Amino acid sequence: MGHAGAAAAAVRYLRSARAPTPVEPLPRPELRCVGEDERAPVDPTEFRRVLGNFATGVTVITAADGESAPAGFACQSFSSLSLDPPLVAFMVGRTSTTWPRIARAGAFCVNVLAAHQGELCRAFAVRGADKFAGVRYDAAPVSGSPRLTGTLAWIDCTIHAVHTGGDHLIVVGRVDALGAGDEDRTPLLFHRGRFGRLDGG
């Protein structure tokens, strides 16, 4: 299931009147830390090339920090995480200049981009520019974060937890509200450094 499909599944789940089945906790496994001397070196260029074969959906994470213009950045590393409680996660570089503004807001909106929104994604991938210039949006219902017009889905979240992961941060959000647009549209995909579509376009 792709990211857009996961978002749509979460929408259907949360709209269902059926009570969720309780999740039984599993025993915590004993963890083993692999030592530095046991790790084979990995070339960063080769790492990027090989991992680029994993096609992902594309999102824009937005927030309104209340002290300046809205904040937002393009993000491929988004995933649904848990149904009970409803959690999602995204990863952001520790050197990001946008992340501190989202952290200050304490909430964010995930905007799942449709296939025709490649240029919108590029606009939010640029540093230092006015990313919201000419961009249509309204306020997400709970956080007030920018909800971009024309997306496949939106997920309004409160920051639940933040974990370190090497040169990135793993941000976990608790879902407060969400919705999906036209289900006949296809998602924007990113594969081997280029945008693509489910139909191969």
Secondary structure, 3 states (H helix, E strand, C coil): CCHHHHHHHHHHHHHCCCCCCCCCCCCCCCCCCCCHHHCCCCCHHHHHHHHCCCCEECEEEEECCCCCCCEEEEECCEEEEECCCCEEEEEEECCCCCHHHHHHHCEEEEEECECCCHHHHHHHCCCCCCCCCCCCEEECCCCCCEEECCCCEEEEEEEEEEEEECCEEEEEEEEEEEEECCCCCCECEEECCEEECCCCC
